[in-house]
Amino acid sequence: MALMMQKVAAAPVSRRGLKVVAQATPNAASRRAILGVVLLPALVYAPKALALIPDEEDEDLVEKAKANRRARLAQQRGVTRDFMASENLTDRRLEQELVPVQKAVYKLAKSGSQLESGDLKGAASTLAESWVGDFSTVASTVSGSTTAGKLVEGIKSVQAAAAKGDAAGSKRAYVSLVSDLQSWADAAGLATSLKGL
């Protein structure tokens, strides 16, 4: 190394017609050496990383993040709706999205009236119509598939009990369904936007 430094020091270098002799100092520190000395304490005393699991592989963390995101979006929708109401404005996109939910509220009220009057076949046919699929799609978009699935299962259980002719069982399932629907609408921030709930 020292021999090479002596050769470099003795070799003339030309720049624009001028001859410059490169001088090497044996104690000159390179940038890498300085950087290494500066970063060495940070690397030595850095806290050790505990088993890092990518977010995609931790299912509980992913579900928690999704639930937090849905809650933030629901809260944001509620704030937007409150602002729109206070300014006497209408949100046409929201109204279009809520049509299947409003239809579900209307159909559930109708089936509740039919159950109260003893018309179990009418209630079963009302609950077996195509609005259930539309409601399920919108509900899963608003709050996630698990909550929407619970509501749809509630609708199906009321329909099945009414189709069997079980008046008491269908009424119990209906009361549970309406309670779940009310809590879902409150959690999603839709309770104030729905009529008849």
Accessible surface in RSA format (square Angstrom, percent):
REM  Atomic radii and reference values for relative SASA: ProtOr
REM  Chains: A
REM  Algorithm: Lee & Richards
REM  Probe-radius: 1.40
REM  Slices: 20
REM RES _ NUM      All-atoms   Total-Side   Main-Chain    Non-polar    All polar
REM                ABS   REL    ABS   REL    ABS   REL    ABS   REL    ABS   REL
RES MET A   1   171.31  88.7 126.43  83.7  44.88 106.9 112.52  95.7  58.79  77.9
RES ALA A   2    72.47  66.6  62.83  97.0   9.63  21.9  67.79  95.5   4.68  12.4
RES LEU A   3   117.39  65.4 113.11  80.9   4.28  10.8 114.73  80.6   2.66   7.2
RES MET A   4   116.68  60.4 113.67  75.2   3.00   7.2  77.09  65.5  39.59  52.4
RES MET A   5    66.21  34.3  65.33  43.2   0.88   2.1  51.34  43.7  14.87  19.7
RES GLN A   6   118.36  66.2 111.07  81.2   7.29  17.4  42.12  89.7  76.24  57.8
RES LYS A   7   133.47  65.1 125.52  77.0   7.95  18.9  78.42  70.6  55.05  58.6
RES VAL A   8    71.47  47.0  68.21  61.8   3.26   7.8  70.68  61.4   0.79   2.1
RES ALA A   9    34.33  31.6  30.32  46.8   4.01   9.1  30.47  42.9   3.86  10.2
RES ALA A  10    79.15  72.8  52.21  80.6  26.94  61.3  61.48  86.6  17.67  46.8
RES ALA A  11    47.40  43.6  42.56  65.7   4.83  11.0  47.33  66.6   0.07   0.2
RES PRO A  12    84.56  61.6  63.91  58.3  20.65  75.1  64.00  52.8  20.57 127.8
RES VAL A  13    68.41  45.0  64.75  58.6   3.65   8.8  68.41  59.4   0.00   0.0
RES SER A  14    78.80  66.6  51.71  69.0  27.09  62.4  33.50  71.3  45.30  63.5
RES ARG A  15   166.31  69.8 160.86  82.0   5.44  13.0  51.48  70.3 114.83  69.6
RES ARG A  16   239.76 100.7 196.15 100.0  43.61 103.8  84.42 115.4 155.34  94.1
RES GLY A  17    71.72  88.4   0.00   N/A  71.72  88.4  37.39 102.6  34.33  76.9
RES LEU A  18   125.46  69.9 124.13  88.8   1.33   3.4 125.46  88.1   0.00   0.0
RES LYS A  19   162.37  79.2 131.10  80.4  31.27  74.4  81.44  73.3  80.92  86.2
RES VAL A  20    67.63  44.5  64.54  58.4   3.09   7.4  67.63  58.8   0.00   0.0
RES VAL A  21    83.00  54.6  70.02  63.4  12.98  31.3  70.02  60.8  12.98  35.2
RES ALA A  22    35.63  32.8  28.12  43.4   7.51  17.1  35.54  50.1   0.08   0.2
RES GLN A  23   158.29  88.5 125.53  91.7  32.76  78.0  35.04  74.6 123.25  93.5
RES ALA A  24    36.85  33.9   9.27  14.3  27.59  62.8  15.11  21.3  21.75  57.6
RES THR A  25    83.55  59.4  75.96  77.0   7.59  18.1  68.25  91.7  15.30  23.1
RES PRO A  26   127.52  92.9  94.18  85.9  33.34 121.2 100.26  82.8  27.26 169.5
RES ASN A  27   143.81  99.2 114.43 110.6  29.38  70.8  39.04  94.0 104.77 101.3
RES ALA A  28    75.95  69.8  40.60  62.7  35.35  80.4  50.80  71.5  25.15  66.6
RES ALA A  29    70.38  64.7  37.25  57.5  33.13  75.4  44.06  62.0  26.32  69.7
RES SER A  30    66.71  56.4  53.07  70.8  13.65  31.4  53.18 113.2  13.54  19.0
RES ARG A  31   214.82  90.2 206.42 105.2   8.40  20.0  80.42 109.9 134.40  81.5
RES ARG A  32   208.39  87.5 199.07 101.5   9.32  22.2  73.43 100.4 134.96  81.8
RES ALA A  33    51.13  47.0  38.31  59.1  12.82  29.2  49.97  70.4   1.16   3.1
RES ILE A  34    96.65  55.0  94.27  70.2   2.38   5.7  96.62  69.6   0.03   0.1
RES LEU A  35   104.08  58.0 102.37  73.2   1.70   4.3 103.86  72.9   0.22   0.6
RES GLY A  36    39.19  48.3   0.00   N/A  39.19  48.3  35.05  96.2   4.14   9.3
RES VAL A  37   109.43  72.0 103.18  93.4   6.25  15.1 104.42  90.7   5.00  13.6
RES VAL A  38    96.64  63.6  80.23  72.6  16.41  39.5  85.94  74.7  10.70  29.0
RES LEU A  39    83.47  46.5  83.47  59.7   0.00   0.0  83.47  58.6   0.00   0.0
RES LEU A  40   105.72  58.9 104.67  74.9   1.05   2.7 105.59  74.2   0.13   0.4
RES PRO A  41    69.52  50.7  65.71  59.9   3.82  13.9  68.74  56.8   0.78   4.9
RES ALA A  42    61.91  56.9  44.95  69.4  16.97  38.6  56.34  79.3   5.57  14.8
RES LEU A  43   133.24  74.2 113.77  81.4  19.47  48.9 114.12  80.1  19.12  51.5
RES VAL A  44    95.95  63.1  67.24  60.9  28.72  69.2  73.53  63.9  22.42  60.8
RES TYR A  45   178.39  83.3 151.62  86.3  26.78  69.7 110.37  82.9  68.02  83.9
RES ALA A  46    51.44  47.3  34.34  53.0  17.10  38.9  38.61  54.4  12.83  34.0
RES PRO A  47   128.13  93.4 102.10  93.1  26.03  94.6 112.68  93.0  15.45  96.0
RES LYS A  48   188.22  91.8 163.97 100.6  24.25  57.7 113.74 102.4  74.48  79.3
RES ALA A  49    80.37  73.9  42.19  65.1  38.18  86.8  51.32  72.3  29.05  77.0
RES LEU A  50   151.66  84.5 143.27 102.5   8.39  21.1 145.45 102.2   6.20  16.7
RES ALA A  51    96.59  88.8  60.09  92.7  36.50  83.0  75.03 105.7  21.56  57.1
RES LEU A  52   152.19  84.8 123.25  88.2  28.94  72.8 124.38  87.4  27.81  74.8
RES ILE A  53   103.11  58.7  83.38  62.1  19.72  47.5  84.49  60.8  18.62  50.5
RES PRO A  54    70.42  51.3  57.70  52.6  12.72  46.2  69.88  57.7   0.55   3.4
RES ASP A  55    87.77  61.5  83.95  83.6   3.81   9.0  21.64  50.9  66.13  66.0
RES GLU A  56   143.56  82.4 119.75  90.6  23.81  56.7  65.67 127.0  77.89  63.6
RES GLU A  57   125.25  71.9  98.38  74.4  26.87  64.0  39.60  76.6  85.65  69.9
RES ASP A  58    47.77  33.5  43.48  43.3   4.29  10.2   6.59  15.5  41.18  41.1
RES GLU A  59   133.89  76.9 129.01  97.6   4.88  11.6  44.39  85.9  89.51  73.1
RES ASP A  60   118.18  82.8 111.30 110.8   6.89  16.3  32.62  76.8  85.56  85.3
RES LEU A  61    79.52  44.3  77.36  55.3   2.16   5.4  78.98  55.5   0.55   1.5
RES VAL A  62    41.14  27.1  38.51  34.9   2.64   6.4  41.01  35.6   0.13   0.4
RES GLU A  63    92.89  53.3  90.96  68.8   1.93   4.6  45.06  87.2  47.83  39.1
RES LYS A  64   132.69  64.7 125.95  77.3   6.74  16.0  75.37  67.8  57.33  61.1
RES ALA A  65    56.32  51.8  47.29  73.0   9.04  20.6  52.77  74.3   3.56   9.4
RES LYS A  66   103.11  50.3 100.20  61.5   2.91   6.9  57.26  51.5  45.85  48.8
RES ALA A  67    46.50  42.8  41.09  63.4   5.41  12.3  42.54  59.9   3.96  10.5
RES ASN A  68    69.07  47.6  67.22  65.0   1.85   4.5  10.72  25.8  58.35  56.4
RES ARG A  69   126.23  53.0 126.23  64.3   0.00   0.0  36.12  49.4  90.12  54.6
RES ARG A  70    68.68  28.8  66.80  34.1   1.88   4.5  26.49  36.2  42.19  25.6
RES ALA A  71    62.12  57.1  50.00  77.2  12.12  27.6  57.53  81.0   4.59  12.2
RES ARG A  72   133.68  56.1 129.19  65.9   4.49  10.7  66.16  90.4  67.52  40.9
RES LEU A  73    59.23  33.0  58.85  42.1   0.37   0.9  58.85  41.3   0.37   1.0
RES ALA A  74     9.04   8.3   7.87  12.1   1.17   2.7   8.20  11.5   0.84   2.2
RES GLN A  75   126.35  70.7 114.61  83.8  11.74  27.9  39.31  83.7  87.04  66.0
RES GLN A  76   114.08  63.8 109.42  80.0   4.66  11.1  34.85  74.2  79.23  60.1
RES ARG A  77    63.96  26.9  60.93  31.1   3.03   7.2  40.89  55.9  23.07  14.0
RES GLY A  78    15.95  19.7   0.00   N/A  15.95  19.7  15.95  43.8   0.00   0.0
RES VAL A  79    95.45  62.8  92.89  84.1   2.55   6.1  93.80  81.5   1.64   4.5
RES THR A  80    61.26  43.6  57.35  58.1   3.91   9.3  43.16  58.0  18.09  27.4
RES ARG A  81    22.22   9.3  18.79   9.6   3.43   8.2  17.87  24.4   4.35   2.6
RES ASP A  82    93.04  65.2  85.88  85.5   7.16  16.9  30.26  71.2  62.77  62.6
RES PHE A  83   114.98  57.5 109.32  67.7   5.67  14.7 114.22  69.2   0.76   2.2
RES MET A  84    38.50  19.9  38.50  25.5   0.00   0.0  26.60  22.6  11.90  15.8
RES ALA A  85    71.66  65.9  51.19  79.0  20.47  46.6  60.17  84.7  11.49  30.4
RES SER A  86    82.33  69.6  45.86  61.2  36.47  84.0  51.21 109.0  31.12  43.6
RES GLU A  87    94.36  54.2  76.50  57.9  17.86  42.5   9.39  18.2  84.97  69.4
RES ASN A  88   138.01  95.2 106.92 103.3  31.09  74.9  33.67  81.0 104.34 100.9
RES LEU A  89    95.29  53.1  82.82  59.2  12.47  31.4  85.34  59.9   9.95  26.8
RES THR A  90    84.10  59.8  62.10  63.0  22.00  52.4  54.85  73.7  29.25  44.2
RES ASP A  91    39.07  27.4  33.85  33.7   5.22  12.3   7.18  16.9  31.89  31.8
RES ARG A  92   172.02  72.2 168.30  85.8   3.71   8.8  68.01  93.0 104.00  63.0
RES ARG A  93   164.60  69.1 156.38  79.7   8.22  19.6  73.15 100.0  91.45  55.4
RES LEU A  94    19.25  10.7  19.04  13.6   0.21   0.5  19.25  13.5   0.00   0.0
RES GLU A  95    84.26  48.4  78.87  59.7   5.39  12.8  38.47  74.4  45.79  37.4
RES GLN A  96   128.49  71.8 117.66  86.0  10.83  25.8  40.10  85.4  88.39  67.0
RES GLU A  97    71.81  41.2  65.48  49.5   6.33  15.1  36.00  69.6  35.82  29.2
RES LEU A  98    14.07   7.8  13.80   9.9   0.26   0.7  14.07   9.9   0.00   0.0
RES VAL A  99    81.83  53.8  78.43  71.0   3.40   8.2  80.98  70.4   0.85   2.3
RES PRO A 100    25.50  18.6  22.71  20.7   2.79  10.1  25.34  20.9   0.17   1.0
RES VAL A 101     0.03   0.0   0.03   0.0   0.00   0.0   0.03   0.0   0.00   0.0
RES GLN A 102    52.97  29.6  52.93  38.7   0.04   0.1  39.77  84.7  13.20  10.0
RES LYS A 103    93.11  45.4  87.22  53.5   5.88  14.0  46.43  41.8  46.68  49.7
RES ALA A 104     0.05   0.0   0.05   0.1   0.00   0.0   0.05   0.1   0.00   0.0
RES VAL A 105     7.27   4.8   5.94   5.4   1.33   3.2   6.60   5.7   0.67   1.8
RES TYR A 106   133.75  62.4 129.20  73.5   4.55  11.8  95.88  72.1  37.88  46.7
RES LYS A 107    27.56  13.4  27.56  16.9   0.00   0.0   3.93   3.5  23.64  25.2
RES LEU A 108     5.03   2.8   5.03   3.6   0.00   0.0   5.03   3.5   0.00   0.0
RES ALA A 109    53.39  49.1  43.14  66.6  10.25  23.3  49.33  69.5   4.06  10.8
RES LYS A 110    82.48  40.2  75.31  46.2   7.17  17.1  41.54  37.4  40.94  43.6
RES SER A 111     0.00   0.0   0.00   0.0   0.00   0.0   0.00   0.0   0.00   0.0
RES GLY A 112    12.69  15.7   0.00   N/A  12.69  15.7   6.90  18.9   5.80  13.0
RES SER A 113    73.56  62.2  62.24  83.1  11.32  26.1  36.80  78.4  36.76  51.5
RES GLN A 114    32.06  17.9  30.79  22.5   1.27   3.0  14.59  31.1  17.47  13.2
RES LEU A 115     3.61   2.0   3.01   2.2   0.60   1.5   3.01   2.1   0.60   1.6
RES GLU A 116   136.00  78.1 116.22  87.9  19.78  47.1  44.66  86.4  91.35  74.6
RES SER A 117    90.60  76.6  48.85  65.2  41.75  96.2  51.19 109.0  39.41  55.2
RES GLY A 118    51.90  64.0   0.00   N/A  51.90  64.0  28.56  78.4  23.34  52.3
RES ASP A 119    64.88  45.4  58.05  57.8   6.83  16.2  23.69  55.8  41.19  41.1
RES LEU A 120    27.25  15.2  24.81  17.8   2.44   6.1  24.81  17.4   2.44   6.6
RES LYS A 121   176.36  86.0 169.22 103.8   7.14  17.0 113.88 102.5  62.49  66.6
RES GLY A 122    15.01  18.5   0.00   N/A  15.01  18.5  14.22  39.0   0.80   1.8
RES ALA A 123     0.00   0.0   0.00   0.0   0.00   0.0   0.00   0.0   0.00   0.0
RES ALA A 124     9.36   8.6   9.03  13.9   0.33   0.7   9.29  13.1   0.07   0.2
RES SER A 125    66.10  55.9  56.38  75.2   9.72  22.4  47.53 101.2  18.57  26.0
RES THR A 126     3.83   2.7   3.83   3.9   0.00   0.0   0.00   0.0   3.83   5.8
RES LEU A 127     4.26   2.4   0.00   0.0   4.26  10.7   0.00   0.0   4.26  11.5
RES ALA A 128    66.08  60.8  30.71  47.4  35.37  80.5  38.79  54.6  27.29  72.3
RES GLU A 129    71.29  40.9  58.23  44.1  13.06  31.1  34.76  67.2  36.53  29.8
RES SER A 130    93.57  79.1  73.94  98.7  19.62  45.2  56.74 120.8  36.83  51.6
RES TRP A 131     2.65   1.1   1.92   0.9   0.73   1.7   1.92   1.0   0.73   1.2
RES VAL A 132    16.84  11.1  16.84  15.2   0.00   0.0  16.84  14.6   0.00   0.0
RES GLY A 133    43.25  53.3   0.00   N/A  43.25  53.3  37.32 102.4   5.93  13.3
RES ASP A 134    75.25  52.7  71.71  71.4   3.54   8.4  12.67  29.8  62.58  62.4
RES PHE A 135     0.85   0.4   0.85   0.5   0.00   0.0   0.85   0.5   0.00   0.0
RES SER A 136    33.88  28.6  33.77  45.1   0.10   0.2   7.36  15.7  26.52  37.2
RES THR A 137    88.26  62.8  83.45  84.6   4.81  11.5  63.10  84.8  25.16  38.0
RES VAL A 138    23.20  15.3  21.85  19.8   1.36   3.3  23.20  20.2   0.00   0.0
RES ALA A 139     0.00   0.0   0.00   0.0   0.00   0.0   0.00   0.0   0.00   0.0
RES SER A 140    41.38  35.0  31.12  41.5  10.26  23.6  15.49  33.0  25.89  36.3
RES THR A 141   110.87  78.9  80.72  81.8  30.15  71.8  70.90  95.2  39.97  60.4
RES VAL A 142    18.65  12.3  12.64  11.4   6.01  14.5  13.74  11.9   4.90  13.3
RES SER A 143    18.50  15.6  12.06  16.1   6.44  14.8  14.09  30.0   4.41   6.2
RES GLY A 144     8.47  10.4   0.00   N/A   8.47  10.4   8.26  22.7   0.21   0.5
RES SER A 145    83.90  70.9  70.66  94.3  13.24  30.5  42.29  90.1  41.61  58.3
RES THR A 146   106.88  76.0  91.54  92.8  15.34  36.6  82.73 111.1  24.15  36.5
RES THR A 147    50.37  35.8  46.21  46.9   4.15   9.9  26.27  35.3  24.10  36.4
RES ALA A 148     1.65   1.5   1.65   2.5   0.00   0.0   1.65   2.3   0.00   0.0
RES GLY A 149    30.72  37.9   0.00   N/A  30.72  37.9  30.03  82.4   0.68   1.5
RES LYS A 150   127.20  62.1 117.12  71.9  10.08  24.0  73.62  66.3  53.58  57.1
RES LEU A 151     2.23   1.2   2.12   1.5   0.11   0.3   2.23   1.6   0.00   0.0
RES VAL A 152    14.64   9.6  14.64  13.3   0.00   0.0  14.64  12.7   0.00   0.0
RES GLU A 153   107.83  61.9 105.03  79.5   2.79   6.7  43.98  85.1  63.85  52.1
RES GLY A 154    16.74  20.6   0.00   N/A  16.74  20.6  16.09  44.2   0.65   1.5
RES ILE A 155     0.91   0.5   0.91   0.7   0.00   0.0   0.91   0.7   0.00   0.0
RES LYS A 156   112.21  54.7 110.01  67.5   2.20   5.2  63.17  56.9  49.04  52.2
RES SER A 157    53.34  45.1  43.12  57.5  10.22  23.6  43.60  92.8   9.74  13.6
RES VAL A 158     0.00   0.0   0.00   0.0   0.00   0.0   0.00   0.0   0.00   0.0
RES GLN A 159    47.56  26.6  47.56  34.8   0.00   0.0   2.79   5.9  44.77  34.0
RES ALA A 160    43.92  40.4  39.88  61.5   4.03   9.2  43.52  61.3   0.40   1.1
RES ALA A 161    16.34  15.0  12.89  19.9   3.45   7.8  15.77  22.2   0.57   1.5
RES ALA A 162     1.48   1.4   0.00   0.0   1.48   3.4   0.00   0.0   1.48   3.9
RES ALA A 163    66.34  61.0  31.78  49.0  34.55  78.6  36.10  50.8  30.24  80.1
RES LYS A 164   174.45  85.1 134.41  82.5  40.04  95.3  87.40  78.7  87.05  92.7
RES GLY A 165    46.06  56.8   0.00   N/A  46.06  56.8  22.55  61.9  23.52  52.7
RES ASP A 166    66.36  46.5  59.32  59.0   7.03  16.6  22.52  53.0  43.84  43.7
RES ALA A 167    42.27  38.9  39.24  60.6   3.03   6.9  39.24  55.3   3.03   8.0
RES ALA A 168    57.64  53.0  48.46  74.8   9.18  20.9  54.38  76.6   3.27   8.7
RES GLY A 169    11.22  13.8   0.00   N/A  11.22  13.8   7.12  19.5   4.10   9.2
RES SER A 170     0.00   0.0   0.00   0.0   0.00   0.0   0.00   0.0   0.00   0.0
RES LYS A 171    83.43  40.7  82.66  50.7   0.77   1.8  42.77  38.5  40.66  43.3
RES ARG A 172   162.79  68.4 153.28  78.1   9.51  22.6  77.02 105.3  85.77  52.0
RES ALA A 173    23.18  21.3  13.52  20.9   9.66  22.0  21.09  29.7   2.09   5.5
RES TYR A 174    40.04  18.7  40.04  22.8   0.00   0.0  28.69  21.6  11.35  14.0
RES VAL A 175   102.83  67.7  99.81  90.4   3.02   7.3 101.71  88.4   1.12   3.0
RES SER A 176    60.08  50.8  53.82  71.8   6.26  14.4  30.88  65.8  29.20  40.9
RES LEU A 177     3.15   1.8   1.52   1.1   1.62   4.1   2.87   2.0   0.27   0.7
RES VAL A 178    54.40  35.8  54.40  49.2   0.00   0.0  54.40  47.3   0.00   0.0
RES SER A 179    67.33  56.9  58.33  77.8   9.00  20.7  29.40  62.6  37.94  53.1
RES ASP A 180    37.52  26.3  35.16  35.0   2.36   5.6   4.36  10.3  33.16  33.1
RES LEU A 181     4.57   2.5   4.57   3.3   0.00   0.0   4.57   3.2   0.00   0.0
RES GLN A 182    65.73  36.8  65.73  48.0   0.00   0.0  36.08  76.8  29.66  22.5
RES SER A 183    65.93  55.7  57.75  77.1   8.19  18.9  47.14 100.4  18.80  26.3
RES TRP A 184     7.90   3.2   3.11   1.5   4.79  11.2   7.85   4.2   0.05   0.1
RES ALA A 185     0.00   0.0   0.00   0.0   0.00   0.0   0.00   0.0   0.00   0.0
RES ASP A 186    81.41  57.0  60.18  59.9  21.22  50.2  29.27  68.9  52.13  52.0
RES ALA A 187    80.94  74.4  50.42  77.8  30.53  69.4  62.92  88.6  18.02  47.7
RES ALA A 188     3.89   3.6   0.45   0.7   3.44   7.8   3.88   5.5   0.01   0.0
RES GLY A 189    22.84  28.2   0.00   N/A  22.84  28.2  20.37  55.9   2.47   5.5
RES LEU A 190     1.29   0.7   1.29   0.9   0.00   0.0   1.29   0.9   0.00   0.0
RES ALA A 191    29.05  26.7  17.28  26.7  11.77  26.8  17.64  24.8  11.41  30.2
RES THR A 192   122.34  87.0  85.13  86.3  37.20  88.7  84.59 113.6  37.75  57.1
RES SER A 193    35.46  30.0   8.93  11.9  26.54  61.1  15.44  32.9  20.02  28.0
RES LEU A 194    12.24   6.8   0.50   0.4  11.74  29.5   0.59   0.4  11.65  31.4
RES LYS A 195   163.16  79.6 156.13  95.8   7.04  16.8 103.72  93.4  59.45  63.3
RES GLY A 196    75.88  93.6   0.00   N/A  75.88  93.6  41.85 114.8  34.03  76.2
RES LEU A 197    65.63  36.6   8.65   6.2  56.99 143.3  26.41  18.5  39.23 105.6
END  Absolute sums over single chains surface
CHAIN  1 A    14186.1      11831.3       2354.8       8751.2       5434.9
END  Absolute sums over all chains
TOTAL         14186.1      11831.3       2354.8       8751.2       5434.9
